Amino acid sequence: MYFYGAANFKGVRIGAVLISESGQHYPASAKIRIPCNNNMAEYEACIIGIRMAVDMNVKEFLVTWDSDILINQVQGEWSTKNVKILPYLHCVKEQCKKFTKIEFKNVPSIQNKFFDSLEALSSMIQHPYKNYIDPIEVEIRDQHAYFFHVDEEADGKPWYHDIRKFLATREYPKNATNSQKQTLRRLENHLFP
């Protein structure tokens, strides 16, 4: 799991991404409407990710993040006396008991770039005042978007049927207006030289 949390003048944004052994990504992102500093936001993000893993019945779990503070506090290498952080630290440690194996690992921030983009996405969304927002699907496409928007006409022929016929026979469609004829000539001269 990778996670992020950030607090600034725009608010508090958190998120986590669970990645299965097969490479499937399970993202969660939220905007927090309570006062938090950056460390608290990081703990909030870590907790939602861990809870998501618990809900998915994950038994072995690797948690990665690019900040030493949270990782070292959870592992017990660093202590904290900050009363705002102590409840978060306690919650994370309690959640960790639900796994047969859990490991916290620090990663360089350069490897965290994909997950930083989820943070940016969370900050751009206008959140309504409700507890849940439908998930956002992110697709990876190898074609331009306009390749996917080709509708067939009611007659079952593709939208470009008249253009193709005109190029082959130089005959205009029946009932074609002067404007439509002019458009066909322009297409022939400029798009299909």
C-alpha positions as CSV (number, residue, x, y, z in Angstrom):
1,M,0.0,0.0,0.0
2,Y,1.1,3.5,-0.8
3,F,-0.6,6.4,0.9
4,Y,-0.4,10.2,1.1
5,G,-1.8,13.0,3.2
6,A,-1.4,16.7,2.9
7,A,-2.9,19.7,4.7
8,N,-2.8,23.2,3.2
9,F,-5.0,26.3,2.8
10,K,-7.3,24.4,0.5
11,G,-8.0,21.7,3.1
12,V,-6.8,18.3,4.0
13,R,-6.5,15.6,1.3
14,I,-5.7,12.0,1.9
15,G,-5.6,8.8,-0.1
16,A,-4.2,5.3,-0.2
17,V,-3.7,2.8,-3.0
18,L,-3.6,-1.0,-2.3
19,I,-1.8,-3.0,-4.9
20,S,-2.5,-6.7,-5.1
21,E,0.2,-9.2,-6.0
22,S,-1.3,-9.4,-9.5
23,G,-0.8,-5.6,-9.9
24,Q,-4.5,-4.6,-9.5
25,H,-4.8,-1.1,-8.0
26,Y,-7.5,-0.3,-5.4
27,P,-7.4,3.5,-4.7
28,A,-9.2,5.5,-2.1
29,S,-9.1,9.3,-1.8
30,A,-10.9,11.7,0.6
31,K,-11.0,15.3,1.6
32,I,-11.1,15.8,5.3
33,R,-13.3,18.5,6.8
34,I,-11.6,18.6,10.2
35,P,-8.5,20.6,11.2
36,C,-5.4,18.6,10.6
37,N,-1.7,19.2,10.2
38,N,0.4,17.3,7.7
39,N,1.4,14.5,10.1
40,M,-2.2,14.0,11.1
41,A,-3.2,13.8,7.5
42,E,-0.5,11.2,6.8
43,Y,-1.9,9.1,9.7
44,E,-5.5,9.5,8.4
45,A,-4.4,8.3,5.0
46,C,-2.5,5.3,6.5
47,I,-5.5,4.4,8.6
48,I,-8.0,4.4,5.7
49,G,-5.6,2.2,3.7
50,I,-5.1,-0.2,6.5
51,R,-8.8,-0.4,7.1
52,M,-9.4,-1.0,3.4
53,A,-6.9,-3.9,3.6
54,V,-8.7,-5.3,6.7
55,D,-12.1,-5.1,4.9
56,M,-10.5,-7.0,1.9
57,N,-9.3,-9.7,4.3
58,V,-5.6,-9.1,3.4
59,K,-3.3,-11.2,5.7
60,E,0.2,-10.1,4.6
61,F,0.6,-6.4,4.1
62,L,3.4,-4.0,3.0
63,V,3.0,-0.4,3.8
64,T,5.2,2.1,1.9
65,W,5.6,5.8,2.3
66,D,8.2,8.5,1.6
67,S,8.3,10.0,5.1
68,D,10.5,8.8,7.9
69,I,8.3,10.2,10.7
70,L,5.2,7.9,10.4
71,I,7.1,4.8,9.4
72,N,9.6,5.1,12.3
73,Q,7.0,6.0,14.8
74,V,4.8,3.0,14.0
75,Q,7.9,0.7,14.0
76,G,8.8,2.1,17.5
77,E,12.1,3.5,16.4
78,W,11.0,7.0,17.1
79,S,8.7,8.2,19.9
80,T,6.2,11.0,19.9
81,K,4.9,13.1,22.7
82,N,2.5,15.1,20.5
83,V,-1.0,14.6,22.0
84,K,-2.5,15.1,18.5
85,I,-0.5,12.2,17.0
86,L,-0.7,9.7,19.9
87,P,-4.3,8.6,19.1
88,Y,-3.4,8.1,15.5
89,L,-0.3,6.1,16.4
90,H,-2.3,3.9,18.8
91,C,-5.0,3.3,16.1
92,V,-2.5,2.2,13.5
93,K,-0.8,-0.2,16.0
94,E,-4.2,-1.7,16.9
95,Q,-5.1,-2.1,13.2
96,C,-1.7,-3.8,12.6
97,K,-2.6,-6.6,15.0
98,K,-5.3,-7.8,12.4
99,F,-2.6,-9.0,10.0
100,T,-0.5,-12.1,10.2
101,K,2.4,-10.1,8.7
102,I,2.7,-6.4,8.2
103,E,5.8,-4.5,7.2
104,F,6.4,-0.7,7.0
105,K,9.0,0.4,4.4
106,N,10.3,3.9,3.5
107,V,10.5,4.5,-0.3
108,P,12.0,7.5,-2.1
109,S,9.5,10.1,-3.1
110,I,10.3,9.7,-6.8
111,Q,8.6,6.3,-6.6
112,N,5.5,7.8,-5.0
113,K,4.6,10.0,-8.1
114,F,1.5,8.0,-9.2
115,F,0.1,8.3,-5.7
116,D,0.8,12.0,-5.6
117,S,-1.5,12.4,-8.6
118,L,-4.4,10.9,-6.6
119,E,-3.7,13.7,-4.0
120,A,-4.0,16.3,-6.8
121,L,-7.2,14.7,-8.1
122,S,-8.7,14.8,-4.6
123,S,-7.9,18.5,-4.3
124,M,-9.6,19.3,-7.6
125,I,-13.0,17.7,-6.9
126,Q,-15.7,19.8,-5.4
127,H,-17.0,17.6,-2.6
128,P,-20.6,17.8,-1.8
129,Y,-21.5,17.6,1.9
130,K,-22.0,13.9,2.1
131,N,-19.9,11.1,3.4
132,Y,-19.3,9.2,0.2
133,I,-18.6,10.0,-3.4
134,D,-18.9,7.5,-6.1
135,P,-15.5,6.1,-7.2
136,I,-13.7,7.7,-10.0
137,E,-12.5,5.3,-12.7
138,V,-9.2,6.1,-14.4
139,E,-8.5,4.5,-17.7
140,I,-5.3,4.0,-19.7
141,R,-5.9,4.4,-23.4
142,D,-3.7,3.8,-26.3
143,Q,-6.0,5.7,-28.7
144,H,-7.2,9.3,-28.9
145,A,-10.6,9.8,-27.3
146,Y,-12.2,10.7,-30.7
147,F,-11.5,7.1,-31.9
148,F,-14.0,5.9,-29.3
149,H,-16.8,8.2,-30.3
150,V,-18.0,6.7,-33.6
151,D,-21.8,6.3,-33.6
152,E,-23.7,4.4,-36.2
153,E,-26.6,5.9,-37.8
154,A,-30.1,4.5,-37.4
155,D,-29.8,2.9,-40.8
156,G,-26.9,0.7,-39.5
157,K,-24.3,2.4,-41.7
158,P,-21.3,4.2,-40.2
159,W,-21.3,8.0,-40.0
160,Y,-18.8,8.2,-42.8
161,H,-20.8,6.1,-45.3
162,D,-21.8,9.1,-47.4
163,I,-18.3,10.4,-47.6
164,R,-16.8,7.1,-48.6
165,K,-19.5,6.7,-51.3
166,F,-18.9,10.2,-52.6
167,L,-15.1,9.6,-52.8
168,A,-15.7,6.3,-54.7
169,T,-18.5,7.4,-57.1
170,R,-18.4,11.2,-57.1
171,E,-22.2,11.1,-56.6
172,Y,-23.9,13.1,-53.9
173,P,-26.4,11.4,-51.6
174,K,-30.0,11.8,-52.4
175,N,-31.6,14.9,-50.9
176,A,-28.2,16.4,-50.1
177,T,-28.4,20.2,-49.6
178,N,-26.0,22.6,-51.2
179,S,-24.2,23.0,-47.9
180,Q,-23.8,19.2,-47.5
181,K,-22.4,19.0,-51.0
182,Q,-20.0,21.7,-50.3
183,T,-18.9,20.0,-47.1
184,L,-18.2,16.8,-49.1
185,R,-16.1,18.7,-51.6
186,R,-14.1,20.3,-48.8
187,L,-13.5,16.9,-47.1
188,E,-12.3,15.5,-50.4
189,N,-9.9,18.4,-51.1
190,H,-8.5,18.9,-47.6
191,L,-8.8,15.7,-45.6
192,F,-8.4,13.2,-48.4
193,P,-5.8,14.6,-50.9
